[in-house]
Every structure is written in structure tokens, then in C-alpha cells.
Amino acid sequence: MKALLHRLDTRPNRLLGFLCLFVLIVGALAPRYLLPANLIGIFLSAAVVGMVGIAETLVIIGGGLDISVTSLVMVSALAVAMTISAGVPVPVAIVLGLLASTLMGTLNGTLIAFLKIPAIIVTLAMLRISRGAIMIGLGGSFVRGVQSELGVLSTGHVGPVPVVVLVFLGTAVLVSAFLNWTRWGRMIFVMGGNQTAADLSGVPVKTVQLSLYVISGFLCGLTGVCLLTRVPGMDISYFQGFEFIAIAATVIGGTSLLGGAGSISGTVFGVLLLYAAYASLVFLRIDAAWQNTVTGMLILLAVAMDVLRGRKANA
């Protein structure tokens, strides 16, 4: 029994327990919070940012950082929306959007892995370049929504669960399996923990680094398609700053910003906790301006709990 409890005592499981406790406490104070429609709404709100969080988690575990994620999401979303509006068939438009963001992720990875430019510099530059390119291409115009053209992605449900939520959870399962059950995934952890040691042990560091940003670019492209199912239209300002919420979710979920440690499940529970907290502000009649404060408090609480637990284990 002790061995089983020890195996279950992981950061994602503790976070899941805290999430359930939080939801029950808020539900006791505001019973309407526990309505199925609201809980599904929390999942739906968390799904798009959660997809970005999955991409960010993968990169951070490998010892990198991607500040450009939300910009890549917008490139994909706007590419899909504009090509559909121009009469391009929906499947072709989606492929073009995925290709655009994946190519940008590939460029990020090439500059970082082969030219050795620091990841924060490359991705910050890509963030500014892509936003500038979008502004020039749009000319300040507003792109109409294409929800109706996206069909089942926008309106489909499996039981009460929207298809977008299933895409988010399915992506989480696949990326988690890739990280934990494949040789390439194990090399990502090794490289994130100590790049020099990984190189000496035969890990193809440059190729693995490149793959992280290619996958991140693809996941951002997929996020862009999911984003289009949620909004009636958008401009360049939409979705700005969400990269920091995604990074917050990874930190709350236990991913080390130093690399080499983390989990996709932790990030999923982290982003759900954030959006459960945001929704609670409405039901508890608390000013929405507290949203950023709540995010910061959850980050500090999550890190403090880990630090205290680490000290107790070493005592």
C-alpha cells in the first residue's frame, strides 16, 4: 500500500486533487458553478490555451523556450480564415495554415539548433516579425469568422463534450505518450537535463532541438484552427499575451523552466485550474481585474508547495 501511495504522489496527481477540491469549495459557495454547462465551458475555454501549453511544455522540457507560440497560432488562424474567405476548400486551407506555422517553427529550430542563437532571442524576434507581417498583410482590417465553414469542428459534440475539447485532450494524450514511451521522448528529457552530457552520450542534440520547434509550430497551427471555432472574427491584437498564461500553466503543472522535468498531464491540470479560477471570479462576483493576480498567486503557491515538499523530503 505504501509503495502504491508513493507512486501516486506525483505533481500532476496532487494538482488534480487540488483542482477537484477548489471546484468543490467554489461550488459550495456558488452552487451554479457546478452546473455541467459551466464545467464544460471551463474545459472549452481552457482548450485553446491548453494546446499552446502542450507545445510550450514540450519545448521547455527539452531545455528551450518559445515566446513566439501565440504569434504562430495567429499566423495559422489568419491563413486559414483568409484562404477560406477567398474560396479555397476548407481541408486545403487547414493544411496551408498548419504548413505556415510549422515552417515558422522549423525556422526557429534551425536558428537555435544550428546557429546557436539563444532561444529567447530567436522566438522573441519571430514574435515581432510575424506580428509585423500580419499587420502589413491585413492592413489593419478585421478578418471575419469562418465558424460555419469549419462544420463539425465548430458545432460537433460527442455526447455533451465539444469536439475542440476532444482535440485538446487527444493531443495531450498523444504528446504525453510520445514523451514518455518513445526513445525520442526520452532523449528530449535527457537533453533538457544536461545538454553537454546528452551530446556525449550520443543524443543527436541539434536534430532533437530542431524537432522540438517543428512540433511546437505544428501544434500552434492546430491551435489556430481550434481558435477559429471559438471566435466570430479577429484582428492582429487578438490572442496577444496568451503565451504567458500557457507558460504559467506549465509552471503550475510542475514543468521546470531549467528543463529536463515536467509532464503534459501536469500542464493540462494547470490550465484547467487557471480557467476554473477565472470562472470562479464571475460566480463569486469578484472583479475580473483580479485575473492576473490569481494567475500569479497560483504560480507562487504551486512553486512554494514543491519547494516545501522538497525540503521535507531532504530533511
WOVEN-V83695 format. One record per residue. N is the residue number from 1. RES is the residue in one letter. SS is DSSP state (H for helix, E for strand, C for the rest). PSI is psi in whole degrees, 0 to 359 (NA if undefined). NEAR is the number of other C-alpha atoms within 12 Angstrom. Layout:
<<N	RES	SS	PSI	NEAR> <N	RES	SS	PSI	NEAR>>
This chain:
<<1	M	C	318	7> <2	K	H	320	8> <3	A	H	320	8> <4	L	H	316	9> <5	L	H	322	11> <6	H	H	319	12> <7	R	H	327	13> <8	L	H	345	16> <9	D	C	72	16> <10	T	C	162	21> <11	R	H	313	35> <12	P	H	319	33> <13	N	H	321	24> <14	R	H	320	27> <15	L	H	320	38> <16	L	H	318	27> <17	G	H	317	20> <18	F	H	320	28> <19	L	H	313	29> <20	C	H	317	21> <21	L	H	318	17> <22	F	H	314	26> <23	V	H	319	32> <24	L	H	320	22> <25	I	H	313	19> <26	V	H	322	26> <27	G	H	325	24> <28	A	H	326	17> <29	L	H	327	17> <30	A	C	89	20> <31	P	H	329	18> <32	R	H	341	20> <33	Y	H	330	30> <34	L	H	3	25> <35	L	C	138	18> <36	P	H	322	15> <37	A	H	322	15> <38	N	H	318	26> <39	L	H	320	29> <40	I	H	322	27> <41	G	H	323	25> <42	I	H	315	32> <43	F	H	318	36> <44	L	H	319	35> <45	S	H	324	31> <46	A	H	340	41> <47	A	H	313	43> <48	V	H	310	47> <49	V	H	327	47> <50	G	H	324	54> <51	M	H	318	55> <52	V	H	321	52> <53	G	H	323	53> <54	I	H	315	56> <55	A	H	316	53> <56	E	H	319	52> <57	T	H	315	55> <58	L	H	314	55> <59	V	H	317	54> <60	I	H	320	41> <61	I	H	323	45> <62	G	C	8	46> <63	G	C	12	39> <64	G	C	193	44> <65	L	C	139	40> <66	D	C	101	48> <67	I	C	346	41> <68	S	C	3	45> <69	V	H	313	58> <70	T	H	331	49> <71	S	H	320	45> <72	L	H	324	54> <73	V	H	314	51> <74	M	H	322	50> <75	V	H	312	52> <76	S	H	311	41> <77	A	H	314	49> <78	L	H	324	50> <79	A	H	315	37> <80	V	H	313	44> <81	A	H	316	43> <82	M	H	322	33> <83	T	H	324	27> <84	I	H	318	30> <85	S	H	332	22> <86	A	C	359	17> <87	G	C	6	15> <88	V	C	138	19> <89	P	C	143	18> <90	V	H	312	27> <91	P	H	321	20> <92	V	H	318	19> <93	A	H	318	30> <94	I	H	317	35> <95	V	H	318	25> <96	L	H	319	30> <97	G	H	315	39> <98	L	H	320	36> <99	L	H	318	31> <100	A	H	311	33> <101	S	H	325	43> <102	T	H	320	35> <103	L	H	321	29> <104	M	H	320	40> <105	G	H	322	46> <106	T	H	320	31> <107	L	H	316	32> <108	N	H	309	45> <109	G	H	322	39> <110	T	H	314	27> <111	L	H	323	26> <112	I	H	313	34> <113	A	H	320	30> <114	F	C	332	20> <115	L	C	354	16> <116	K	C	30	19> <117	I	C	134	19> <118	P	C	139	22> <119	A	H	321	34> <120	I	H	327	24> <121	I	H	313	20> <122	V	H	310	32> <123	T	H	329	37> <124	L	H	319	24> <125	A	H	318	24> <126	M	H	324	34> <127	L	H	313	33> <128	R	H	319	22> <129	I	H	313	20> <130	S	H	321	33> <131	R	H	318	31> <132	G	H	318	20> <133	A	H	320	21> <134	I	H	318	32> <135	M	H	318	23> <136	I	H	316	14> <137	G	H	322	19> <138	L	H	332	23> <139	G	C	31	14> <140	G	C	7	16> <141	S	C	165	17> <142	F	C	130	20> <143	V	E	126	31> <144	R	E	155	24> <145	G	C	157	27> <146	V	C	31	34> <147	Q	C	317	28> <148	S	C	326	22> <149	E	C	336	27> <150	L	C	355	31> <151	G	C	240	19> <152	V	H	331	18> <153	L	H	324	30> <154	S	H	319	27> <155	T	H	350	21> <156	G	C	146	20> <157	H	E	149	18> <158	V	E	101	14> <159	G	C	230	10> <160	P	C	357	19> <161	V	E	124	26> <162	P	E	149	28> <163	V	H	323	27> <164	V	H	321	40> <165	V	H	320	39> <166	L	H	324	28> <167	V	H	316	32> <168	F	H	309	41> <169	L	H	321	29> <170	G	H	319	21> <171	T	H	318	31> <172	A	H	316	31> <173	V	H	315	23> <174	L	H	315	21> <175	V	H	322	33> <176	S	H	317	27> <177	A	H	319	20> <178	F	H	316	23> <179	L	H	320	32> <180	N	H	340	24> <181	W	H	5	16> <182	T	C	156	15> <183	R	H	321	16> <184	W	H	320	25> <185	G	H	318	30> <186	R	H	325	25> <187	M	H	328	36> <188	I	H	316	41> <189	F	H	315	40> <190	V	H	315	32> <191	M	H	320	37> <192	G	H	327	36> <193	G	H	319	26> <194	N	C	101	24> <195	Q	H	321	29> <196	T	H	314	17> <197	A	H	322	17> <198	A	H	317	25> <199	D	H	317	21> <200	L	H	334	13> <201	S	C	5	14> <202	G	C	6	16> <203	V	C	127	25> <204	P	C	81	24> <205	V	H	314	32> <206	K	H	317	27> <207	T	H	319	24> <208	V	H	317	38> <209	Q	H	313	46> <210	L	H	317	33> <211	S	H	326	33> <212	L	H	314	47> <213	Y	H	332	45> <214	V	H	312	37> <215	I	H	319	38> <216	S	H	316	47> <217	G	H	318	47> <218	F	H	315	38> <219	L	H	324	46> <220	C	H	323	48> <221	G	H	317	43> <222	L	H	322	45> <223	T	H	320	46> <224	G	H	320	46> <225	V	H	316	48> <226	C	H	323	46> <227	L	H	321	44> <228	L	H	337	43> <229	T	C	349	36> <230	R	C	347	32> <231	V	C	147	26> <232	P	C	348	19> <233	G	E	172	26> <234	M	E	162	31> <235	D	C	188	30> <236	I	C	334	32> <237	S	C	344	22> <238	Y	C	140	26> <239	F	C	5	33> <240	Q	C	141	24> <241	G	C	350	23> <242	F	H	345	30> <243	E	H	329	35> <244	F	H	328	28> <245	I	H	320	40> <246	A	H	317	46> <247	I	H	320	43> <248	A	H	318	44> <249	A	H	322	48> <250	T	H	321	50> <251	V	H	314	45> <252	I	H	325	46> <253	G	C	357	46> <254	G	C	6	43> <255	T	C	130	44> <256	S	C	129	35> <257	L	C	348	29> <258	L	C	350	23> <259	G	C	164	29> <260	G	C	355	30> <261	A	C	140	33> <262	G	C	175	40> <263	S	C	150	44> <264	I	H	321	44> <265	S	H	323	41> <266	G	H	319	40> <267	T	H	319	49> <268	V	H	313	50> <269	F	H	327	40> <270	G	H	315	47> <271	V	H	326	48> <272	L	H	321	47> <273	L	H	318	41> <274	L	H	312	45> <275	Y	H	334	39> <276	A	H	321	39> <277	A	H	317	40> <278	Y	H	317	36> <279	A	H	326	36> <280	S	H	332	34> <281	L	H	322	24> <282	V	H	312	21> <283	F	H	333	24> <284	L	C	6	20> <285	R	C	45	16> <286	I	C	139	16> <287	D	C	132	16> <288	A	H	344	18> <289	A	H	344	13> <290	W	H	358	18> <291	Q	H	312	22> <292	N	H	323	22> <293	T	H	318	18> <294	V	H	317	26> <295	T	H	311	31> <296	G	H	319	22> <297	M	H	320	18> <298	L	H	322	33> <299	I	H	311	31> <300	L	H	319	20> <301	L	H	316	21> <302	A	H	315	33> <303	V	H	318	26> <304	A	H	319	17> <305	M	H	321	21> <306	D	H	318	25> <307	V	H	313	16> <308	L	H	321	15> <309	R	H	322	17> <310	G	H	319	13> <311	R	H	320	11> <312	K	H	321	10> <313	A	H	330	9> <314	N	H	352	8> <315	A	C	NA	7>>
